[in-house]
Amino acid sequence: MSRLKASSPSESCVATGRSGVSRTTVERESSPELVQTGGNSGCSSARYRDEVRLAGAPTLPPKSLASYIHFFFAGLLKQGQTGGIVPSQKFLVEKMLSPIPQDFSGLVVELGAGSGALTLRLARRCPLARILACEINPVLASDTRMNLARAGLDRRVQVVAEPAEKVLGDLQRNQTGVDFVVSGIPLGTLDRERALALIRCVHRTLTPGGMYIQFQHSLLDRKKIESCFNGLRTVQAFLNFPPAVVYFARK
């Protein structure tokens, strides 16, 4: 799986200085080909955002309107995959990420990334972590990549448009240690056997002591998770729309 490369912005960053004092300006260019990312030419998306911020110019919003529209229609047309018509809100995202230390430097796997609401917050909150985000819907996966690039957070995040079972299976075959699996996959829309198979796959992928974090909109799947994990607690997220419950399961 290849790592995402940030798309090139249509601005060039120019720094000038006199007597040790630097001044940053942003010059608009008519041709986007004048700026390349990576290597020694042009400006990376992260450097671009830093210099724009110093210049006092507004930065791009972290998520585009198109990504919200795509999520809405995915929720209407493919509810079994998406499970809702609006992305998770900040209150729910913060509860889900609370067990992950901010200085965590291992691998976090996200299942059902949608358009990247949790992915973006995780990348900001844990700057040392490596993140593998899985979203089976290719349109939403593309939106997640775009939103990460717009926010300058794409360097440590890999987004794959593949089924969760395949992603987890590849990690197991490669013996990749995973300490946290964070999931927004709507277990309630899966039949019992498929839901149990996914939960078992998560359990096998986690290292001893690792944690499976899953949000749902009901407690109907509690027994399925308890059948694989001994330590389980739930936390309500009433301020989310619609209200949700978060499962924290320790291996």
C-alpha positions as CSV (number, residue, x, y, z in Angstrom):
1,M,0.0,0.0,0.0
2,S,1.5,3.3,-1.1
3,R,1.6,6.4,1.1
4,L,-0.5,9.3,0.1
5,K,1.3,12.3,-1.4
6,A,-0.2,15.7,-0.7
7,S,-1.7,17.6,-3.7
8,S,0.2,20.7,-4.8
9,P,-1.3,24.1,-3.7
10,S,-1.7,26.8,-6.3
11,E,0.4,29.3,-4.3
12,S,4.1,29.6,-4.0
13,C,5.8,30.5,-0.7
14,V,8.5,33.2,-0.8
15,A,10.6,34.2,2.3
16,T,12.7,37.3,2.3
17,G,14.8,38.8,5.1
18,R,16.9,41.7,6.1
19,S,19.2,42.0,9.2
20,G,18.1,38.6,10.4
21,V,14.4,39.4,10.4
22,S,12.4,37.2,8.0
23,R,9.2,38.3,6.2
24,T,6.9,35.8,4.6
25,T,4.7,36.6,1.7
26,V,2.3,34.6,-0.4
27,E,2.3,35.2,-4.1
28,R,-0.6,34.0,-6.3
29,E,0.6,32.2,-9.4
30,S,-1.6,31.6,-12.5
31,S,-0.2,28.2,-13.2
32,P,-0.3,25.4,-10.5
33,E,2.5,23.6,-12.3
34,L,5.0,26.2,-11.0
35,V,4.8,24.6,-7.5
36,Q,5.6,21.0,-6.8
37,T,5.5,19.0,-3.5
38,G,8.3,16.9,-2.2
39,G,12.0,17.0,-3.0
40,N,13.8,20.3,-2.9
41,S,11.5,22.2,-5.2
42,G,8.4,24.1,-4.1
43,C,6.7,23.9,-0.8
44,S,5.1,20.9,1.0
45,S,1.5,21.3,2.2
46,A,2.7,21.5,5.8
47,R,5.2,24.3,5.0
48,Y,2.6,26.1,2.9
49,R,0.2,26.2,5.8
50,D,2.8,27.4,8.3
51,E,3.9,30.2,6.1
52,V,0.4,31.3,5.2
53,R,-0.4,31.4,8.9
54,L,2.7,33.6,9.5
55,A,1.6,35.9,6.7
56,G,-1.8,36.3,8.4
57,A,-3.7,34.9,5.4
58,P,-6.6,32.5,6.0
59,T,-5.9,28.8,5.7
60,L,-8.1,26.3,3.8
61,P,-10.8,24.8,6.0
62,P,-10.0,21.3,7.2
63,K,-13.0,19.7,5.4
64,S,-14.7,20.6,2.2
65,L,-18.4,21.0,1.7
66,A,-18.3,18.3,-1.0
67,S,-17.2,15.7,1.6
68,Y,-20.3,16.4,3.7
69,I,-22.5,16.1,0.7
70,H,-20.8,12.8,-0.3
71,F,-21.2,11.4,3.2
72,F,-24.9,12.4,3.3
73,F,-25.7,10.6,0.0
74,A,-23.6,7.6,1.0
75,G,-25.7,7.4,4.2
76,L,-28.9,7.5,2.2
77,L,-27.8,5.1,-0.6
78,K,-25.5,2.8,1.3
79,Q,-26.7,2.8,4.8
80,G,-25.3,-0.7,5.5
81,Q,-21.8,0.7,4.9
82,T,-22.1,4.2,6.3
83,G,-24.6,3.8,9.2
84,G,-25.6,7.5,9.2
85,I,-26.2,10.6,7.1
86,V,-23.9,12.9,9.0
87,P,-20.2,12.4,10.2
88,S,-19.5,11.9,13.9
89,Q,-19.4,15.2,15.8
90,K,-16.6,16.5,18.0
91,F,-18.1,15.3,21.3
92,L,-18.2,11.7,20.2
93,V,-14.8,11.9,18.5
94,E,-13.2,13.2,21.7
95,K,-14.7,10.4,23.8
96,M,-13.5,7.8,21.3
97,L,-9.9,9.1,21.3
98,S,-9.6,9.7,25.0
99,P,-7.8,6.4,25.9
100,I,-5.1,7.0,23.3
101,P,-2.2,9.0,24.9
102,Q,-1.3,12.2,23.0
103,D,2.4,11.0,22.9
104,F,1.5,7.6,21.5
105,S,4.0,6.7,18.8
106,G,2.7,3.3,17.6
107,L,0.1,2.3,15.0
108,V,-3.6,3.2,15.2
109,V,-6.0,1.5,12.7
110,E,-9.3,3.2,12.0
111,L,-12.1,1.2,10.4
112,G,-14.9,3.0,8.6
113,A,-13.1,6.4,8.4
114,G,-16.0,8.0,6.4
115,S,-14.9,11.4,5.2
116,G,-12.2,11.7,8.0
117,A,-13.9,13.4,10.9
118,L,-12.1,11.2,13.5
119,T,-9.0,10.7,11.3
120,L,-8.2,14.4,11.2
121,R,-8.7,14.8,15.0
122,L,-6.6,11.7,15.7
123,A,-3.7,13.0,13.5
124,R,-3.8,16.4,15.2
125,R,-4.1,15.0,18.7
126,C,-1.3,12.3,18.4
127,P,1.4,13.8,16.2
128,L,3.8,10.9,16.8
129,A,1.3,8.2,15.9
130,R,1.2,6.3,12.6
131,I,-2.4,6.0,11.3
132,L,-3.9,3.5,8.9
133,A,-7.4,4.6,7.9
134,C,-9.7,2.1,6.1
135,E,-12.8,3.2,4.2
136,I,-14.5,0.8,1.8
137,N,-16.4,3.6,0.0
138,P,-13.9,4.9,-2.6
139,V,-15.5,8.4,-2.8
140,L,-15.4,8.9,1.0
141,A,-11.8,7.5,1.1
142,S,-10.8,10.1,-1.5
143,D,-12.5,12.8,0.6
144,T,-10.5,11.7,3.6
145,R,-7.3,11.9,1.7
146,M,-8.2,15.4,0.4
147,N,-9.3,16.6,3.8
148,L,-6.0,15.4,5.4
149,A,-4.0,17.1,2.6
150,R,-6.0,20.4,3.0
151,A,-5.2,20.3,6.8
152,G,-1.5,19.4,6.2
153,L,-1.9,16.1,8.1
154,D,-1.4,13.5,5.4
155,R,2.2,12.6,6.0
156,R,1.6,10.1,8.8
157,V,-1.8,8.8,7.6
158,Q,-2.4,6.1,5.0
159,V,-5.9,5.8,3.6
160,V,-7.0,2.6,1.9
161,A,-10.3,1.9,0.1
162,E,-10.5,-1.8,1.1
163,P,-12.7,-4.0,3.3
164,A,-11.8,-3.9,7.0
165,E,-11.4,-7.7,7.0
166,K,-8.7,-7.5,4.3
167,V,-6.8,-4.7,6.0
168,L,-6.8,-6.5,9.3
169,G,-5.8,-9.8,7.6
170,D,-2.9,-8.1,5.9
171,L,-1.7,-6.7,9.3
172,Q,-1.9,-10.1,10.9
173,R,0.1,-11.8,8.0
174,N,2.7,-9.1,8.3
175,Q,2.8,-9.5,12.1
176,T,2.3,-5.8,12.5
177,G,1.7,-4.7,16.1
178,V,-1.5,-2.8,16.5
179,D,-2.3,-1.2,19.9
180,F,-5.5,0.6,19.0
181,V,-8.3,-0.3,16.6
182,V,-10.9,2.5,16.3
183,S,-14.1,1.7,14.4
184,G,-17.1,3.4,13.1
185,I,-18.4,0.4,11.1
186,P,-22.1,0.0,11.8
187,L,-22.2,-3.5,13.3
188,G,-25.9,-3.3,13.6
189,T,-26.3,-3.4,9.8
190,L,-24.3,-6.6,9.5
191,D,-25.7,-10.0,10.0
192,R,-24.7,-11.7,13.2
193,E,-22.0,-14.0,11.8
194,R,-20.3,-11.3,9.8
195,A,-20.3,-8.9,12.7
196,L,-18.8,-11.6,15.0
197,A,-16.2,-12.5,12.3
198,L,-15.1,-8.8,12.2
199,I,-14.9,-8.5,16.0
200,R,-12.8,-11.7,16.1
201,C,-10.5,-10.4,13.4
202,V,-10.0,-7.1,15.4
203,H,-9.2,-9.2,18.5
204,R,-6.6,-11.3,16.6
205,T,-5.0,-8.1,15.2
206,L,-4.5,-6.3,18.5
207,T,-1.4,-6.8,20.6
208,P,-1.9,-8.1,24.2
209,G,-3.3,-5.2,26.2
210,G,-4.5,-3.5,23.0
211,M,-7.8,-1.7,22.8
212,Y,-10.8,-1.9,20.5
213,I,-12.8,1.3,20.4
214,Q,-16.2,1.0,18.6
215,F,-19.1,3.4,18.5
216,Q,-22.7,2.5,17.7
217,H,-26.1,4.0,18.1
218,S,-27.4,1.3,20.4
219,L,-26.3,-1.4,22.9
220,L,-27.5,-4.3,20.8
221,D,-24.0,-5.4,19.9
222,R,-22.7,-5.5,23.4
223,K,-22.9,-9.3,23.7
224,K,-21.1,-9.8,20.4
225,I,-18.1,-7.8,21.7
226,E,-18.2,-9.4,25.1
227,S,-18.0,-12.8,23.4
228,C,-14.5,-11.9,22.2
229,F,-13.2,-9.4,24.8
230,N,-13.1,-9.9,28.6
231,G,-12.7,-6.2,29.6
232,L,-15.5,-4.1,28.2
233,R,-17.0,-0.7,29.3
234,T,-19.4,1.6,27.6
235,V,-19.8,5.4,27.6
236,Q,-22.8,7.3,26.3
237,A,-22.4,10.2,23.9
238,F,-25.7,12.0,24.2
239,L,-24.6,15.2,22.6
240,N,-23.8,13.5,19.3
241,F,-26.4,13.5,16.6
242,P,-27.8,10.9,16.6
243,P,-26.9,9.9,20.2
244,A,-24.3,7.2,20.4
245,V,-22.6,4.7,22.7
246,V,-18.8,4.0,22.7
247,Y,-17.5,0.5,23.5
248,F,-14.0,0.3,25.0
249,A,-12.8,-3.3,24.9
250,R,-9.4,-4.4,26.2
251,K,-7.7,-7.5,24.9
